[in-house]
Amino acid sequence: MKYLRNKKSLTLGVGPNDIKIETATADDHDQLRTLFRVAYLKYVRRIGKEPEPMTTDYGPKIEKGLVFVIREDAIIIGVVVLENREGYLYLGSLAVSPKHQGKGIGGRLLKYAEEEALRRGFSEIRLFTNEKMWETIAIYNKYGYKETGRKEESGFKRVYFTKTLSQPATEDTDDLRR
């Protein structure tokens, strides 16, 4: 297996409670699968089936360096999947362990996504969620994401969001857009 990125990390904040965000590795696959399952389990009844993040194989995304995690000790407590698209950064999935929800972990992951978008030379992030996941819709609204549309796709009723970032990247980012 070829890894396209070296392990990278970012520490947000200062002091002993810093939150370190790092690129997931192949060793994280099982933990990530478990985290997505427990984080999204509450939505199965509402939606009528498992949301897409519960059924996705994250192995190829990990291999490509698209998955970023927050750990508490050795346990992954938060994850975000970021993919370069033509003209924007796509936020594919975000999950926080139920035990850690409401503690700012999701907000830190969203901030990281914004920093990554700018670092890679993008001024826009796009994502979608399910219309029955009203908690996530409220979170994205709170963090400045604007709803751009709704449609049924792959058997899911999706709500699309975008966020325009105000600071342009200042470094040469051609090699970061892969």
C-alpha positions in Angstrom: 0.0 0.0 0.0 1.2 3.4 -0.9 0.6 6.3 1.5 0.3 9.7 -0.3 0.9 11.8 2.8 3.2 11.6 5.8 1.6 11.6 9.2 0.8 15.3 10.0 -0.7 16.9 13.0 -2.0 20.2 14.2 -2.3 21.3 17.8 -5.1 23.8 18.4 -5.0 26.1 21.4 -2.3 26.5 24.0 -1.6 24.8 27.4 -2.1 21.3 28.7 -5.6 20.9 27.2 -4.4 21.3 23.6 -6.3 19.2 21.1 -4.0 17.5 18.6 -5.4 16.6 15.2 -3.5 14.0 13.2 -3.8 12.0 10.0 -5.3 8.6 10.6 -3.2 5.5 9.8 -4.2 2.0 8.6 -4.0 0.9 12.3 -6.9 3.2 13.0 -9.4 1.5 10.6 -11.2 -0.6 13.2 -11.5 2.2 15.7 -12.8 4.6 13.1 -15.4 2.0 12.0 -16.6 1.7 15.6 -16.6 5.4 16.1 -18.8 6.1 13.1 -21.2 3.3 14.1 -21.7 4.6 17.6 -21.8 8.2 16.7 -24.5 7.7 14.0 -26.5 4.9 15.6 -29.1 7.3 17.0 -30.1 8.3 13.5 -30.9 4.8 12.2 -34.5 4.9 13.5 -35.1 8.4 12.3 -33.8 7.8 8.8 -35.0 4.3 8.5 -31.6 2.8 7.6 -28.0 3.3 8.4 -26.6 6.7 7.4 -23.8 6.5 4.8 -20.9 7.1 7.2 -21.9 3.9 9.0 -21.4 1.8 5.9 -18.4 3.5 4.2 -15.1 1.6 3.9 -12.7 4.2 5.2 -9.6 2.1 4.3 -9.0 3.8 0.9 -9.6 7.2 2.4 -7.1 6.5 5.2 -4.6 5.3 2.6 -5.0 8.6 0.7 -4.5 10.7 3.8 -8.0 12.1 3.8 -9.0 11.1 7.4 -8.0 13.2 10.4 -8.5 12.3 14.0 -8.5 13.6 17.6 -7.4 11.1 20.3 -7.8 10.9 24.0 -4.9 8.8 25.1 -4.9 6.2 22.3 -8.6 6.2 21.7 -10.1 8.1 18.7 -12.8 10.5 19.9 -13.3 12.6 16.8 -12.8 12.3 13.1 -13.3 14.4 10.0 -12.8 13.3 6.3 -11.6 16.0 3.9 -11.3 15.6 0.2 -10.1 18.1 -2.4 -12.6 18.7 -5.1 -12.5 21.0 -8.1 -12.6 24.5 -6.5 -13.5 23.6 -3.0 -12.8 21.3 0.0 -15.4 18.6 0.6 -16.1 17.7 4.2 -17.2 14.1 3.6 -17.9 12.9 7.2 -17.5 14.2 10.8 -18.1 12.2 13.9 -17.5 12.6 17.6 -17.9 9.8 20.2 -21.2 10.2 22.1 -19.3 10.5 25.4 -17.5 13.5 24.0 -20.3 15.3 22.2 -21.1 18.7 23.4 -17.5 19.4 24.5 -16.3 21.3 21.5 -14.6 18.4 19.7 -16.9 18.8 16.6 -16.2 22.6 16.6 -12.5 21.9 16.7 -12.8 19.5 13.7 -14.8 22.1 11.8 -12.1 24.8 12.5 -9.4 22.3 11.4 -11.4 21.8 8.1 -11.4 25.5 7.5 -7.7 25.8 8.2 -7.0 22.9 5.9 -9.1 24.4 3.2 -7.2 27.7 3.4 -3.8 25.9 3.6 -4.7 24.0 0.4 -5.8 27.1 -1.4 -9.5 26.8 -1.2 -11.9 29.5 -0.1 -15.0 27.2 0.2 -16.1 24.1 2.0 -19.0 22.0 1.0 -20.8 19.2 2.7 -24.2 17.5 3.1 -26.1 15.9 5.9 -29.5 14.1 6.2 -32.6 16.2 6.7 -33.5 14.1 9.7 -30.2 14.8 11.5 -31.5 18.2 12.7 -28.8 18.4 15.4 -26.1 18.5 12.7 -28.1 20.9 10.6 -28.2 23.2 13.7 -24.4 22.8 14.3 -23.5 23.7 10.7 -25.8 26.7 10.8 -24.1 27.8 14.1 -20.7 27.6 12.5 -21.7 29.8 9.5 -22.5 27.1 6.9 -25.3 28.2 4.6 -27.9 25.7 3.2 -27.7 25.6 -0.6 -30.3 23.0 -1.4 -32.1 19.8 -0.6 -32.6 16.7 -2.7 -33.1 12.9 -2.5 -30.0 11.0 -3.6 -29.1 7.3 -3.1 -32.2 6.9 -1.0 -31.3 9.7 1.4 -32.9 13.1 1.8 -29.9 15.3 1.9 -29.4 18.9 2.9 -26.4 20.6 1.2 -24.3 23.3 2.8 -21.4 25.6 1.9 -19.2 28.0 3.7 -17.1 30.7 2.1 -13.9 31.3 4.0 -12.8 34.9 4.4 -9.0 34.6 4.4 -7.2 33.6 1.3 -4.2 31.3 1.6 -0.9 33.1 1.4 1.4 30.3 0.4 2.0 28.4 -2.8 -0.6 25.7 -2.7 -0.4 23.9 -6.0 1.3 20.8 -4.5 -1.4 20.7 -1.8 -4.3 20.2 -4.2 -4.1 16.6 -5.0 
